[in-house]
Amino acid sequence: MRCNYCGAEVKEGMKYCPGCGKEIQQGKGSSDHGSGTIFQPGEEQKREQETPITPRSKKTKKKRKKAPIILTLVLVVILAAGGAALTFYVKSPARKIVSRISKGDYSEIEQLYKNDVKDHVIQEMLLDKLAEKDCATVLDDFKAEKITYEEASEKLNAYLTLGSKKLETAFGEQEKTLESLNSSMEAYKKAEELYEDGDYEEAMEAYAQVSEDDSNYEEAQSKMSQCVDSYKAEILNKTENPEDEQEYETAIQTVEVAADILPDDEDLANRLAELKDSYAAMLKSDALDHGTQYMNEGKYEELFALLKKAQEVNEGDSELDNLEKSAEDAYVKTVQDTVDDYLTKDNYDDAITYLKSATRVLESNSTLTELLQQVQENVPVKLCDLKISESDRFESGEELKVMEDSVGNIYSPGNLYKLTPYYGKGYASYYANGEYTRMTGTIAVADDSSKDTGIVTVYDENEKILYTTGEITRTTAPIKVDVDLSGVKWFTVCAEDKGRDGFNCFISDFVLYKN
């Protein structure tokens, strides 16, 4: 008789169709004439419902529970048998799927799996075995470079697209194996190129990435050993007998890198120790030889830089420490003298700039730091930077243009005031809070002043006169003023017109000092 699913010949006594693998249920008809039938899904259940349950039928049900175990045995029998089993194997949907994938034909494999393999135990088992064998072939072909990484990956991914959970798990791992193998093979190719170029350091790193599964692994290990010998010889040759500071630093750094790569190499360890000892001795000698010369020439920054390097590699050396102390004392004395000279000339800006530079040369020196702070705190304050608490007929520099006095001197806006005490007084009062010791500046008669006589006076909160010009007129030259403000909380600058035609004057560049 024949299977009414696929038409394959079914011999008497067979439980499963050799063509499609579906279970056979014997029906009416003569098997000699091929009239045996395989029931359609659902018919067997219907027939059982119509048939009374007997002890014999119960026994049959128990046998059916053993079907999953039998299926496994059946697969073994089918694969081991010839004839009809061969027909089953050749025409099976599982083999068709694997055959197509191995040929690179991925058309309709998902539909074929869904319709004829999924949920058919024998077909699924056959697919698992055939797919496992095909996967091994794919990896072997890739290792032998018969196929590219892209082709191998495409074949493995084809099994993942079928939707089988078992294949998805197995081939997901195989995909990772393929990716790892590809990385290893690429690393080997790169290592070979680097080796040929004589770049032994990079070549070692690349050879180290070749995995044991790679057919190139043993060759990579051999080349790695050759790289180590060539690399070490190159490093030792390159770092032999440096002559100056720069060459020593480069050599030490080169050997340190090599020692990190080959940490147990005795030759590299000895070379590194030798270089460091020679470098330390050279720096100490340079510092001691040039110390006095640099101090005499005022090259303190260069001397401190050289000392710092020498002390880093000669820690605790008393000769270097003594030289540093002498150089630091000499430098601080030089800075103090220079700052005093600036301050004598009231040149605070240059003094602060110079001190900031000096503190960068000796960052940890407290004397220079305190001196800078002291100078900054005592920077003179311009009169225009103080708030005017009260005023009358007192024009600030912001309201003025370029002005000229009665003898032809020009005054620019800024720290400049004009008093116009026409028929009386012009004044401005300021709060000093006892912080200042003196105030300097210039008083001049304005060019637009009349021939009248005037007087400019500075007095404190108790109306005590701190300074007065006496009577001045257009024929009076500009007067330099130096007023003692020690202990003064309030001071007033006042101009008084002694006539009736209009006396005007300038208060220019008044500056207040704290010391």
Secondary structure, 3 states (H helix, E strand, C coil): CECCCCCCECCCCCCECCCCCCECCCCCCCHHHCCCCCCCCCHHHHHHHHCCCCHHHHHHHHHHCCHHHHHHHHHHHHHHCCCHHHHHHHHCHHHHHHHHHHCCCCCCHHHHHHHHCCCCHHHHHHHHHHHHHHHHHHHHHHHCCCCCHHHHHHHHHHHHCCCCHHHHHHHHHHHHHHHHHHHHHHHHHHHHHHHHCCCHHHHHHHHCCCCCCCCCHHHHHHHHHHHHHHHHHHHHHHCCCCCCHHHHHHHHHHHHHHHHHCCCCHHHHHHHHHHHHHHHHHHHHHHHHHHHHHHHCCCHHHHHHHHHHHHHHCCCCHHHHHHHHHHHHHHHHHHHHHHHHHHHCCCHHHHHHHHHHHHHHCCCCHHHHHHHHHHHHCCCEEHHHCCEEEEECEECHHHCCCEEECCCCEECCCCEEEECCCCCEEEEEEECCCCCCEEEEEEEEECCCCCCCEEEEEEECCCCEEEEEEEECCCCCCEEEEEECCCCCEEEEEEEECCCCCCCEEEEEEEEECC
